[in-house]
Amino acid sequence: MHSRTLWLLGAGLLSLAGAVFAVETQGLAEAPLSGVNPNPVHLYRPAVAPLSAMALLGKEIFYDASLSSSGSLSCGSCHSPDHAYGPPNDGPVMLGGANLARQGARAVPSLTYLERQPNFSIGPDKADDDNIIDLAQMAKLGQQAARTTKTAGGTGASANIVPQGGLFWDGRADTLQDQALLPLLDPNEMDGGSAEIVADKLRRAPYVQRFIELFGAGVLRNQRLLIAEAMFAVARYQVEEPSFHPYTSKYDYWLEGKARLSESELRGLQLFNDPDKANCAGCHTSAPTRDGLPPLFTDHQYEALGAPRNASLVANRDPNYFDLGVCGPQRTDVAEQTQYCGMFLTPTLRNTATRHAFFHNGVFSTLEQVMDFYDFRDTNPEKVFRRAADGSVQKYDDIPQKYHANVDVTDPPFDRHLGDKPAMTDQDMADIIAFLKTLTDGYKVEN
């Protein structure tokens, strides 16, 4: 069953199937100067209940640093609950390994709002299609299909034959339990060593009795089953713990008519949804779904944006090394589909103002830098990319020349050319950032 359907069932929403919330993105922006949403909606949030025994076990594992080779790194170390389950540090990546001296390969994504993440696929949403085709067949369709420009409020996003869904920056895991296991064994992260070592630590963990109570003592003798149940427990913790998907931002409450946006925040929202300006909503959808689920601020698709190379990453000291996202090096099953080289998952913008590492390589540390990238990448690339010894601007310097054609140059504001007027002014970008800050969870509604 599709994960989104499961979520709906869990929330007890089927009885409300007839309630349609046809909220249009543009309509949301037509708010009066008072800052109140003129068309409030009711948002359906995940049901809140006490954690199950399985989830409580998962919580123990999530914060168990003894599973790492250093003895000081747990899932919660890189996915800090105090930082929206994102990285707590100010660097581009986290450090791991036995001595906490090895750089992770990519910026740490947040673990929030993954409960509605679809599985990895290539092409338009096929959630209701029972015909199964493999990734190679999907990719072939993609080679033959023309790319559709994605604009805020448009319908092109669902028509593009591009990678979508999955977890990590390259979608190489479909389930939360797979996502939990890979960092545990990654030598640059928790560096758990091997399945044997991890299983032995689980058998000696202070919470081992919970395994016996849930699965019987036999689970401890079956290494594969023990680890599988442990990772499933971590996944259950992420699904059941409300702080992984609270939907308590100021914007959520504004959608419901319970909060007022300031003049700057409201203008930022309008610019965010303006297809001729920032066009952020072309990929970071800002409207609730038709069945009243809060917006996730991602269309789950992959894009090659051509972010600058991050010279602070050790791997990038090798001029022949390139992180190509869907094409590898961490993911290998789509490597031959070179039309997708350089593409990375579009992340949610919820809680983005709490981060200090943006894009897959963490090349930007502030929202101001990110906005400059979107505004000047094509009109004034010298403001974004480094220069070579001969003074030429090294545009798209983190993607090999042969894959530059994969970079998005059609979706506004990336449809502009060298010397054109940028899409946004400094004030525009400041207002958009003000709006982005309304996506931070934990807002207290005024009485």
C-alpha positions in Angstrom: 0.0 0.0 0.0 1.3 3.4 -0.8 2.9 5.2 2.2 0.7 8.3 1.7 -2.4 6.2 1.9 -1.2 4.5 5.0 -0.7 7.9 6.6 -4.3 8.9 5.7 -5.6 5.7 7.2 -3.6 6.3 10.4 -5.1 9.8 10.7 -8.6 8.4 10.3 -9.3 10.6 7.3 -11.2 8.3 5.0 -14.5 9.5 6.4 -13.5 12.9 5.1 -12.7 11.9 1.6 -15.4 14.1 0.2 -13.9 17.2 1.7 -11.8 18.8 -1.0 -9.5 21.7 -0.3 -8.9 23.1 -3.7 -6.6 25.8 -2.5 -4.7 27.4 -5.3 -1.2 28.7 -4.8 -2.0 32.0 -6.3 -5.0 32.4 -4.1 -3.0 32.0 -1.0 -1.0 35.0 -1.9 -4.0 37.2 -2.2 -4.0 38.1 1.5 -5.0 41.5 2.8 -2.6 44.0 4.3 -3.7 42.8 7.8 -1.6 39.7 7.1 -4.5 37.3 7.7 -5.1 34.5 5.3 -8.4 35.4 3.6 -9.1 31.7 2.7 -8.2 29.7 5.8 -8.2 25.9 5.6 -8.1 23.1 8.1 -4.9 21.1 7.9 -4.8 17.4 8.8 -1.8 16.5 10.8 -0.6 13.0 11.8 -2.4 11.6 14.8 -0.6 11.9 18.1 -0.5 8.9 20.4 1.9 7.4 23.0 4.9 5.7 21.4 4.5 2.0 20.8 6.9 -0.5 22.4 8.6 -0.8 19.0 9.0 2.9 18.7 10.4 3.2 22.2 13.0 0.6 21.3 13.8 2.6 18.2 14.3 5.7 20.3 16.9 3.8 22.4 18.7 2.8 19.3 18.4 6.2 17.7 20.4 7.8 20.6 22.8 4.9 21.2 26.3 6.3 20.5 27.9 2.9 21.5 26.9 1.6 18.0 29.5 3.8 16.4 33.2 3.0 16.3 34.0 6.2 18.2 31.5 5.5 20.9 30.3 9.1 20.7 28.1 9.3 17.5 24.5 8.3 17.3 21.8 8.9 14.8 20.7 11.8 17.0 24.2 13.3 16.8 23.9 14.3 13.2 20.1 14.5 13.2 19.7 16.6 16.2 16.2 17.1 17.6 17.3 20.6 18.7 18.0 21.4 15.0 14.9 20.0 13.3 16.7 16.6 13.1 19.3 18.2 11.0 23.1 18.8 11.7 23.9 20.7 14.8 27.2 22.1 13.5 28.0 25.0 11.2 30.2 23.1 8.8 29.2 21.8 5.3 29.2 18.2 6.5 29.5 16.2 9.7 32.6 14.4 10.9 32.6 10.7 11.7 34.7 7.6 11.7 36.7 6.1 14.6 38.3 9.5 15.6 35.5 11.8 14.3 38.0 13.2 11.8 36.5 11.8 8.5 34.2 14.1 6.5 30.8 12.8 5.5 30.3 12.7 1.8 27.4 15.1 1.7 25.5 17.7 3.8 23.3 16.0 6.4 19.6 16.3 5.4 16.9 16.7 7.9 14.9 13.6 9.0 11.7 15.6 9.4 8.7 15.3 7.1 9.7 12.0 5.5 6.4 10.2 6.3 4.9 11.1 2.9 8.1 10.6 0.9 7.3 8.3 -2.2 9.6 5.5 -3.3 12.3 6.3 -5.8 11.1 6.1 -9.4 11.6 7.9 -12.7 8.7 9.6 -14.4 5.3 11.1 -13.4 3.6 9.9 -10.3 2.5 6.3 -10.8 1.0 5.7 -7.4 -2.3 4.3 -8.8 -0.7 2.4 -11.7 -0.2 -1.3 -11.1 2.0 -1.8 -14.2 5.5 -2.3 -13.0 8.4 -1.2 -15.2 12.0 -1.1 -14.1 14.2 2.0 -13.8 15.9 1.4 -17.1 12.6 1.4 -18.9 11.6 4.6 -17.0 14.9 6.2 -17.9 14.4 5.4 -21.6 11.0 7.1 -21.5 12.8 10.1 -20.0 15.3 10.2 -22.8 12.5 10.5 -25.3 10.4 13.0 -23.5 10.8 16.8 -23.7 11.4 18.5 -20.4 8.5 20.6 -19.1 9.2 24.0 -17.5 8.2 24.0 -13.8 6.5 27.1 -12.6 4.7 28.0 -9.4 1.0 27.1 -9.7 1.7 25.2 -13.0 1.2 21.5 -13.7 4.5 20.8 -15.4 6.1 19.4 -12.3 4.1 16.1 -12.4 4.7 15.6 -16.2 8.5 15.6 -16.2 10.2 12.2 -16.7 12.9 12.7 -14.1 13.9 10.9 -10.9 11.6 11.4 -8.0 11.2 10.1 -4.5 13.5 8.0 -2.3 15.7 9.0 0.6 19.2 10.5 0.8 20.3 13.1 -1.7 20.3 10.5 -4.4 17.2 8.4 -3.4 19.2 5.2 -2.9 16.9 4.0 -0.1 13.2 3.7 -0.2 12.5 2.8 3.5 13.4 4.5 6.7 15.0 1.3 8.0 17.3 1.2 5.0 18.1 4.8 5.6 19.0 4.1 9.2 21.3 1.2 8.4 23.5 2.9 5.8 25.0 5.6 8.0 25.5 3.1 10.7 27.9 1.1 8.5 29.4 4.1 6.6 33.1 4.5 7.5 32.7 8.3 7.2 29.7 8.4 9.6 29.0 6.0 12.5 31.5 3.5 11.1 29.7 0.5 12.7 32.2 -1.8 11.1 30.1 -4.8 10.0 26.8 -6.5 10.6 28.5 -8.9 13.0 29.9 -6.0 15.1 26.6 -4.1 15.2 24.6 -7.3 16.1 27.0 -8.0 18.9 26.6 -4.5 20.3 22.9 -4.8 20.1 23.0 -8.1 22.1 25.0 -6.3 24.9 22.9 -3.1 24.8 21.1 -2.0 28.0 17.8 -2.2 26.1 18.3 -5.8 24.9 15.4 -7.0 27.1 13.1 -4.9 24.9 14.2 -7.1 21.9 13.3 -10.3 23.9 10.0 -8.9 25.0 9.0 -7.9 21.4 10.5 -10.7 19.4 11.4 -13.5 21.7 14.9 -14.6 22.8 15.5 -16.3 19.4 16.0 -12.9 17.7 19.3 -12.5 19.4 20.6 -15.7 17.7 19.6 -14.5 14.2 22.0 -11.7 13.2 20.1 -10.6 10.1 16.8 -10.6 11.8 18.2 -8.7 14.8 19.5 -5.9 12.7 16.4 -5.8 10.6 14.2 -5.4 13.6 16.4 -2.8 15.1 16.3 -0.7 12.0 12.5 -1.1 11.7 12.2 0.1 15.3 14.2 3.2 14.4 11.8 3.8 11.5 8.8 3.3 13.8 10.3 5.9 16.1 10.6 8.4 13.3 7.0 7.7 12.1 5.4 7.8 15.6 7.3 10.6 17.3 5.4 13.8 16.6 8.5 16.0 16.5 9.5 14.4 13.2 6.4 15.9 11.5 4.8 18.5 13.8 3.5 21.0 11.1 3.6 23.8 13.8 5.2 26.6 11.8 3.8 30.1 11.6 2.9 29.4 8.0 0.9 26.3 8.9 -1.1 28.4 11.4 -1.4 31.2 8.8 -2.9 28.7 6.4 -5.5 27.9 9.1 -6.2 31.6 9.8 -4.6 31.4 13.2 -1.6 33.7 12.6 -0.8 36.9 10.7 2.2 37.3 8.4 4.1 40.5 8.6 4.3 42.8 5.5 7.7 41.4 4.7 6.7 37.8 5.2 3.6 38.2 3.1 5.5 39.9 0.3 8.0 37.1 0.5 5.2 34.5 0.1 4.0 36.3 -2.9 7.5 36.4 -4.5 8.0 32.7 -3.5 4.8 31.8 -5.5 5.4 34.3 -8.4 6.4 32.3 -11.5 8.1 35.3 -12.9 10.1 36.2 -9.9 11.6 33.6 -7.4 9.3 30.8 -8.7 10.3 28.8 -5.6 6.9 27.1 -5.5 7.7 25.5 -8.9 9.6 22.9 -7.0 8.9 23.7 -3.3 5.2 23.4 -3.3 3.6 25.8 -0.8 -0.1 24.9 -1.1 -1.9 22.2 1.0 -2.9 19.1 -1.0 -6.5 18.8 -2.2 -7.3 16.5 0.7 -6.0 19.0 3.3 -2.5 17.6 4.0 0.0 20.4 4.9 2.4 21.4 2.1 5.8 19.7 2.2 7.6 22.4 0.3 9.1 19.8 -2.1 7.8 18.1 -5.3 10.1 15.2 -4.5 11.8 15.5 -7.9 15.5 15.8 -8.7 17.2 18.7 -10.3 20.7 19.6 -11.6 21.1 23.2 -10.4 24.9 23.4 -10.9 25.8 24.6 -7.4 29.5 25.7 -7.1 32.1 23.2 -6.1 32.9 23.2 -2.3 36.7 23.5 -1.9 36.4 22.7 1.8 35.5 19.1 1.1 38.5 16.8 1.2 37.2 14.6 -1.7 37.2 17.7 -3.9 40.9 18.1 -3.7 41.0 15.5 -6.5 40.1 17.5 -9.6 38.8 14.3 -11.2 36.3 13.6 -8.4 32.7 14.6 -9.0 29.6 13.9 -6.9 27.0 13.3 -9.5 24.1 12.5 -7.3 21.7 10.0 -9.0 24.6 8.9 -11.2 27.0 8.1 -8.3 29.4 7.5 -6.8 27.2 6.4 -3.9 24.4 5.2 -6.0 25.3 2.9 -8.9 22.1 1.4 -10.4 21.3 4.5 -12.5 24.9 5.4 -13.4 24.4 4.7 -17.1 21.5 7.1 -17.3 23.8 10.1 -17.8 21.0 12.5 -18.6 20.5 12.5 -14.8 24.1 13.1 -13.8 24.3 16.0 -11.4 20.7 15.7 -10.2 20.0 15.8 -6.5 16.7 15.5 -4.5 14.8 18.7 -3.9 14.7 19.0 -0.1 11.8 20.3 1.9 12.2 24.0 2.9 10.5 23.4 6.3 12.9 24.5 9.0 15.4 25.6 6.4 16.2 28.7 8.4 17.6 26.5 11.2 20.3 25.1 8.8 23.9 26.2 8.1 24.6 23.9 5.2 22.7 24.1 2.0 22.8 22.0 -1.2 24.2 18.5 -1.3 27.8 19.7 -0.8 27.0 22.2 1.9 28.7 24.9 -0.3 26.4 27.7 1.1 26.1 28.4 4.8 23.4 31.2 4.8 20.1 31.7 3.1 21.5 35.0 1.7 24.1 33.0 -0.2 21.4 30.6 -1.5 19.3 33.5 -2.7 22.3 35.0 -4.5 22.9 31.7 -6.3 19.3 31.6 -7.6 19.4 35.3 -8.6 22.8 35.6 -10.1 23.7 32.1 -11.4 23.0 33.1 -15.0 22.9 36.9 -15.1 26.1 37.5 -13.1 27.8 34.2 -12.6 31.0 35.9 -11.4 29.2 36.5 -8.1 28.6 32.8 -7.6 31.4 30.8 -9.2 35.2 30.9 -8.8 37.5 32.2 -11.5 40.2 30.2 -13.3 43.8 31.4 -13.5 43.0 33.1 -16.8 40.2 35.0 -15.2 37.3 33.1 -16.8 34.3 32.2 -14.6 34.1 28.5 -13.9 30.3 28.1 -14.2 29.0 24.7 -13.1 32.4 23.8 -11.9 31.1 20.9 -9.8 29.8 19.0 -12.8 31.9 17.6 -15.7 31.6 19.6 -18.9 30.0 16.7 -20.7 27.0 16.8 -18.3 26.5 20.6 -18.3 23.4 20.1 -20.6 21.7 18.4 -17.6 21.6 21.7 -15.6 18.2 23.3 -15.4 18.2 26.5 -17.6 14.5 26.6 -18.2 12.7 27.0 -14.9 12.6 30.6 -13.8 14.7 32.3 -12.5 17.2 30.0 -14.3 15.8 31.0 -17.7 17.8 34.3 -17.8 21.0 35.0 -19.6 24.3 36.7 -19.0 23.8 40.4 -18.5 20.0 40.1 -18.1 18.3 41.9 -15.2 18.2 39.5 -12.2 14.8 38.2 -11.3 14.9 39.6 -7.7 16.1 42.7 -6.0 17.9 42.7 -2.7 14.6 43.6 -1.0 12.8 40.8 -2.8 15.4 38.3 -1.5 15.2 39.7 2.0 11.4 39.3 2.0 11.7 35.7 0.7 14.0 34.9 3.5 11.6 36.5 6.0 8.9 34.2 4.6 11.2 31.1 4.8 11.7 31.8 8.5 7.9 31.3 8.9 8.5 27.7 8.0 10.3 27.0 11.3 8.3 24.7 13.6 7.4 25.6 17.1 5.5 28.8 16.5 3.2 29.8 19.3 -0.2 30.9 18.2 -1.4 34.2 19.6 -4.6 34.0 21.7 
